[in-house]
C-alpha cells in the first residue's frame, strides 16, 4: 500500500513562514514527479509547485519567489513557505506520480491545513 503523509501545517500570522513535509512509503519502485497542491474553501484544487525526478521545478505564479519546493531523497518532499498572506490559507496536498512496477499512477496525501490569519 503506497501512502503519502503530510505534516507541518498550522496557524501563522501574515508575513510568517511554514515548512510542509511529505513522506512517501510503501512498495515504490520509482517516483516520476512530486508536487504540492492546495484547495481553499469554495475553490478548486490548484497547483502550487511540482518537481520531477530530474529536478525540473514549476511554481504557480502566485507563489513564485515566496515558496520553495525541494526533495532530499526520492521519497521526501518539502515546501518552504515565506511571506505568507491570508490568500495562502488552504488545505495543502502532496501528490506523487509513481510506479510500483506495473505502470505510473497518481497518489494523494490526506492534506494538511494552513491558515494565515492575525
C-alpha positions, 0 to 999 in steps of 0.5 A: 500500500503506497501512502503519502503523509503530510505534516507541518501545517498550522496557524501563522500570522501574515508575513510568517513562514511554514515548512510542509513535509511529505513522506512517501512509503510503501512498495515504490519502485520509482517516483516520476514527479512530486508536487504540492497542491492546495484547495481553499474553501469554495475553490478548486484544487490548484497547483502550487509547485511540482518537481520531477525526478530530474529536478525540473521545478514549476511554481504557480505564479502566485507563489513564485519567489515566496515558496520553495519546493525541494526533495532530499531523497526520492521519497521526501518532499518539502515546501518552504513557505515565506511571506505568507498572506491570508490568500495562502490559507488552504488545505495543502496536498502532496501528490506523487506520480509513481510506479510500483512496477506495473505502470505510473499512477497518481497518489494523494496525501490526506492534506494538511491545513494552513491558515494565515490569519492575525 
